[in-house]
Amino acid sequence: MAEAPRISEAGWEVMKVVWARSPLTANEVCQALSARKDWSHRTVKTLLGRLVRKGAMTFKPQGNRYLYRPRVTKDQCVHMESESFRRRVFGGQAASMLVHLVRS
């Protein structure tokens, strides 16, 4: 499986849907997000395209539509984000991060 790319906050919303129920069409992703996001179909398609370009997602043509599925796991992305946060905020010190999380 590919290394996890950096994913935007909006990208995480799309990825959560696809991780939970792939493969999905863009319309199915829009429907799943409609309860919590007021995004247009075009916005969702833009986010899907970005995630494909970043390597977080892949698609397969099926007739006149595309089926989207993740190329990286949620665990891979969580690990990458956690490591990035630890380096940026705690200077790479895992113990400092753990102490902060326990205290808060």
C-alpha positions as CSV (number, residue, x, y, z in Angstrom):
1,M,0.0,0.0,0.0
2,A,1.2,3.5,-0.8
3,E,2.7,6.0,1.8
4,A,0.0,8.2,3.3
5,P,-0.1,11.7,1.8
6,R,-1.0,15.0,3.6
7,I,-4.8,15.3,3.5
8,S,-6.8,18.5,4.1
9,E,-9.6,18.8,6.7
10,A,-12.1,18.5,3.9
11,G,-10.2,15.6,2.4
12,W,-10.5,13.8,5.7
13,E,-14.3,14.1,5.5
14,V,-14.4,12.5,2.1
15,M,-11.9,9.8,3.1
16,K,-13.9,8.8,6.1
17,V,-16.9,8.1,3.8
18,V,-14.8,6.1,1.4
19,W,-13.0,4.2,4.1
20,A,-16.3,3.2,5.5
21,R,-18.1,2.1,2.4
22,S,-15.9,1.8,-0.7
23,P,-16.2,1.5,-3.6
24,L,-18.4,4.5,-4.1
25,T,-19.4,6.8,-6.9
26,A,-19.1,10.6,-6.6
27,N,-22.9,10.7,-6.2
28,E,-22.8,8.2,-3.3
29,V,-20.1,10.2,-1.6
30,C,-22.2,13.4,-2.0
31,Q,-25.2,11.6,-0.5
32,A,-23.2,10.3,2.4
33,L,-21.8,13.8,3.2
34,S,-25.1,15.7,2.7
35,A,-26.2,15.1,6.3
36,R,-23.2,16.9,7.7
37,K,-21.8,19.1,5.0
38,D,-23.5,21.6,2.6
39,W,-21.1,20.9,-0.2
40,S,-22.1,20.9,-3.9
41,H,-21.6,17.9,-6.1
42,R,-18.8,19.9,-7.9
43,T,-17.0,20.5,-4.6
44,V,-17.0,16.8,-3.7
45,K,-15.8,15.9,-7.2
46,T,-13.0,18.5,-6.8
47,L,-12.0,16.9,-3.5
48,L,-12.1,13.4,-5.0
49,G,-9.8,14.6,-7.8
50,R,-7.3,16.1,-5.4
51,L,-7.3,12.9,-3.3
52,V,-6.7,10.8,-6.4
53,R,-3.8,13.2,-7.5
54,K,-2.3,12.9,-4.0
55,G,-2.4,9.1,-4.1
56,A,-4.8,8.8,-1.2
57,M,-7.5,7.4,-3.5
58,T,-7.9,5.5,-6.8
59,F,-10.8,5.1,-9.1
60,K,-12.0,2.6,-11.7
61,P,-14.3,3.5,-14.6
62,Q,-17.6,1.6,-14.6
63,G,-19.8,2.6,-17.5
64,N,-20.3,6.4,-17.4
65,R,-19.2,6.8,-13.8
66,Y,-16.2,6.1,-11.6
67,L,-15.9,4.0,-8.5
68,Y,-13.6,5.5,-5.9
69,R,-11.7,3.4,-3.3
70,P,-8.9,4.3,-0.9
71,R,-5.2,3.6,-1.7
72,V,-4.2,4.2,1.9
73,T,-5.7,3.0,5.1
74,K,-7.1,5.2,7.8
75,D,-4.4,3.8,10.2
76,Q,-1.6,4.9,7.7
77,C,-3.1,8.5,7.6
78,V,-3.6,8.7,11.3
79,H,0.0,7.6,11.9
80,M,1.4,10.1,9.4
81,E,-0.6,13.0,11.0
82,S,0.4,11.9,14.5
83,E,4.1,11.8,13.5
84,S,3.9,15.2,11.8
85,F,2.1,16.7,14.8
86,R,4.7,15.2,17.2
87,R,7.6,16.6,15.2
88,R,6.0,20.1,14.7
89,V,4.6,20.7,18.1
90,F,6.8,18.6,20.5
91,G,10.1,18.7,18.6
92,G,9.9,14.9,18.0
93,Q,9.6,14.2,21.7
94,A,7.0,11.4,22.1
95,A,7.2,11.5,25.9
96,S,6.4,15.2,25.9
97,M,3.4,14.6,23.7
98,L,2.2,11.8,25.8
99,V,2.5,13.8,29.0
100,H,0.6,16.7,27.4
101,L,-2.2,14.3,26.2
102,V,-2.5,12.6,29.6
103,R,-2.6,16.0,31.5
104,S,-5.3,17.4,29.1
